[in-house]
Amino acid sequence: MGGNLCTSATLLDLSLSNIDIMVKTTGIQTTALEELKKVVKENSDNMSRVCIGDSPMSVPAKLAAAEKRLEAALTGSRKIKPVAEKFYATLNDEQKAQVNSLVDWPGL
């Protein structure tokens, strides 16, 4: 579980890297996407920091690490959600379908 949680932020960051080319965003869409990319990158960096290091050996240490990762993931999701909704609202139906198929966020 920890591995998926730790890598999901990076995979979302990678999924968004070329979406503007694939979806052909323009104007306000591009601006909203750039804002989303920024927030997603910050989340990816934060998750990388939380997930770095050796795997804890004891059960209490494992639970503490899991709690820390879950808190970071939840905080990141709460920051990403309004920015993602703002970007998504700028898209037409065809672009929304493309984004839905292109963006990968494991665990969802």
Backbone hydrogen bonds, N-H to C=O, Kabsch-Sander energy under -0.5 kcal/mol:
donor,donor_aa,acceptor,acceptor_aa,energy
5,L,1,M,-2.5
6,C,2,G,-2.7
7,T,3,G,-2.0
8,S,4,N,-1.9
9,A,5,L,-0.7
11,L,7,T,-2.4
12,L,8,S,-2.1
13,D,9,A,-2.1
14,L,10,T,-2.4
15,S,11,L,-2.3
16,L,12,L,-1.8
17,S,13,D,-0.7
17,S,14,L,-0.7
19,I,16,L,-1.0
21,I,18,N,-0.7
22,M,18,N,-2.0
23,V,19,I,-3.0
24,K,20,D,-1.0
25,T,20,D,-1.3
29,Q,26,T,-2.1
30,T,26,T,-0.6
31,T,27,G,-2.0
32,A,28,I,-2.5
33,L,29,Q,-2.5
34,E,30,T,-2.5
35,E,31,T,-1.9
36,L,32,A,-2.1
37,K,33,L,-3.0
38,K,34,E,-2.0
39,V,35,E,-2.1
40,V,36,L,-2.7
41,K,37,K,-2.5
42,E,38,K,-2.2
43,N,39,V,-2.1
44,S,40,V,-2.6
45,D,41,K,-2.6
46,N,42,E,-2.4
47,M,43,N,-2.8
48,S,44,S,-2.2
49,R,45,D,-1.9
50,V,46,N,-2.2
51,C,47,M,-2.2
52,I,48,S,-0.9
62,K,58,S,-2.5
63,L,59,V,-2.6
64,A,60,P,-2.2
65,A,61,A,-2.4
66,A,62,K,-2.5
67,E,63,L,-2.5
68,K,64,A,-2.2
69,R,65,A,-2.3
70,L,66,A,-2.7
71,E,67,E,-2.5
72,A,68,K,-2.1
73,A,69,R,-2.6
74,L,70,L,-2.6
75,T,71,E,-2.5
76,G,72,A,-2.4
77,S,73,A,-2.5
78,R,74,L,-2.2
79,K,75,T,-1.4
80,I,76,G,-2.6
81,K,77,S,-2.6
83,V,79,K,-0.7
84,A,80,I,-3.0
85,E,81,K,-2.6
86,K,82,P,-1.9
87,F,83,V,-2.2
88,Y,84,A,-2.9
89,A,85,E,-2.0
90,T,86,K,-0.6
90,T,87,F,-1.5
91,L,88,Y,-1.3
96,K,92,N,-2.6
97,A,93,D,-2.0
98,Q,94,E,-1.9
99,V,95,Q,-2.9
100,N,96,K,-2.7
101,S,97,A,-1.4
102,L,98,Q,-1.8
103,V,99,V,-2.6
105,W,103,V,-0.5
108,L,105,W,-1.5
